[in-house]
Amino acid sequence: MRIRTVAAAAALVAGAGVTAAITAGSAAAVVPVNVPGAIGLGFNHDETIALSNSPIPGILGIGLLAPATVVHVSPDASLPQENGQVLADMPTIWRDAADAPNGRMVVALVDPAQFGGKTILVAEFR
């Protein structure tokens, strides 16, 4: 079951990159994220806006992917939080980033040993 989750997440991250590149226009620049313990894609503000209006955020929040996903948001995010956990669905998190003047998102596959058993990181930066 773990392999299916990782494979689905990898396909989703790749699909999000293609979707962002197509919908954000020719100036799009999806940035690969490759740091110790994580590999994924960083989306600039225009790409974040485009993806927030797509089905990608909703897909990240359902099915096999939801229990495998950890969310990080900026400290100044307008999203409700309790005990360090974001109390918002994935489309709301993406819209929050899209509404910020310099908001951007990162989606990465991560080392579950470093992220409490989670294999997908969705991070908002403002």
C-alpha positions as CSV (number, residue, x, y, z in Angstrom):
1,M,0.0,0.0,0.0
2,R,2.9,2.4,0.8
3,I,4.3,2.0,-2.8
4,R,0.9,2.9,-4.3
5,T,0.8,6.1,-2.2
6,V,4.3,7.1,-3.2
7,A,3.6,6.3,-6.9
8,A,0.4,8.2,-6.8
9,A,2.1,11.2,-5.2
10,A,5.0,11.1,-7.7
11,A,2.5,11.1,-10.6
12,L,0.5,13.9,-9.0
13,V,3.7,16.1,-8.5
14,A,4.8,15.5,-12.1
15,G,1.2,16.2,-13.4
16,A,1.1,19.4,-11.3
17,G,4.4,20.6,-12.9
18,V,3.0,20.0,-16.4
19,T,-0.3,21.6,-15.5
20,A,1.5,24.7,-14.0
21,A,3.8,25.0,-17.0
22,I,0.9,24.9,-19.4
23,T,-1.6,27.1,-17.6
24,A,0.8,29.7,-16.2
25,G,2.1,30.7,-19.7
26,S,5.5,30.7,-21.4
27,A,7.3,32.5,-18.6
28,A,6.5,29.6,-16.2
29,A,9.5,28.2,-14.3
30,V,8.6,25.3,-12.1
31,V,11.6,24.9,-9.9
32,P,12.8,21.4,-8.9
33,V,13.3,20.9,-5.2
34,N,16.1,18.5,-4.4
35,V,17.3,18.8,-0.8
36,P,18.3,16.1,1.6
37,G,15.2,14.1,2.5
38,A,13.0,15.8,-0.1
39,I,12.5,15.9,-3.9
40,G,9.7,17.7,-5.6
41,L,8.6,20.9,-7.3
42,G,8.4,24.5,-6.3
43,F,5.8,26.7,-7.9
44,N,6.1,30.5,-8.4
45,H,3.2,32.9,-7.7
46,D,1.7,32.6,-11.1
47,E,1.9,28.8,-11.1
48,T,0.4,28.8,-7.6
49,I,-2.6,30.8,-8.8
50,A,-3.0,28.6,-11.8
51,L,-2.9,25.4,-9.7
52,S,-5.2,26.8,-7.1
53,N,-7.8,27.0,-9.8
54,S,-7.2,23.4,-10.9
55,P,-8.3,20.1,-9.4
56,I,-4.7,19.4,-8.2
57,P,-5.2,20.8,-4.6
58,G,-8.4,18.8,-4.2
59,I,-6.7,15.6,-5.3
60,L,-3.9,16.1,-2.7
61,G,-6.5,16.3,0.0
62,I,-8.4,13.0,-0.7
63,G,-8.0,9.3,-1.0
64,L,-4.6,7.6,-0.5
65,L,-2.7,10.9,-0.5
66,A,-4.4,12.7,2.5
67,P,-3.1,10.4,5.3
68,A,0.4,10.5,3.8
69,T,0.5,14.3,3.5
70,V,2.0,16.8,6.0
71,V,1.3,20.5,5.6
72,H,3.5,23.5,6.4
73,V,2.3,27.1,6.2
74,S,3.9,30.4,6.7
75,P,3.6,31.8,10.3
76,D,1.7,34.8,8.9
77,A,-0.8,32.6,6.9
78,S,-4.5,33.5,7.5
79,L,-5.4,29.9,8.0
80,P,-6.8,28.6,11.3
81,Q,-4.3,26.4,13.2
82,E,-4.4,24.4,16.4
83,N,-1.4,22.8,18.1
84,G,0.7,23.4,15.0
85,Q,-1.8,21.6,12.7
86,V,-3.5,23.5,9.8
87,L,-7.3,23.3,10.1
88,A,-8.1,23.9,6.4
89,D,-8.6,21.7,3.4
90,M,-6.0,21.6,0.6
91,P,-7.9,23.9,-1.9
92,T,-8.1,26.6,0.9
93,I,-4.4,26.3,1.6
94,W,-3.6,26.8,-2.1
95,R,-6.0,29.7,-2.4
96,D,-4.4,31.3,0.7
97,A,-1.0,31.2,-1.0
98,A,-2.5,32.4,-4.3
99,D,-4.1,35.4,-2.6
100,A,-0.8,36.5,-1.0
101,P,1.2,39.0,-3.1
102,N,4.2,36.7,-3.3
103,G,2.6,33.4,-2.2
104,R,4.0,30.2,-3.6
105,M,3.7,26.5,-3.0
106,V,6.0,23.5,-2.9
107,V,4.9,19.8,-3.2
108,A,7.6,17.2,-2.4
109,L,8.1,13.6,-1.7
110,V,9.9,13.4,1.7
111,D,11.7,11.0,3.9
112,P,9.0,9.6,6.2
113,A,11.5,9.2,9.0
114,Q,12.0,13.0,9.0
115,F,8.3,13.9,8.7
116,G,6.4,11.7,11.2
117,G,5.7,8.9,8.8
118,K,4.3,11.2,6.1
119,T,5.6,10.9,2.5
120,I,4.3,14.1,1.0
121,L,5.0,17.6,2.0
122,V,2.8,20.5,0.9
123,A,4.3,23.8,1.9
124,E,3.0,27.4,1.6
125,F,5.4,30.3,1.5
126,R,4.4,34.0,1.6
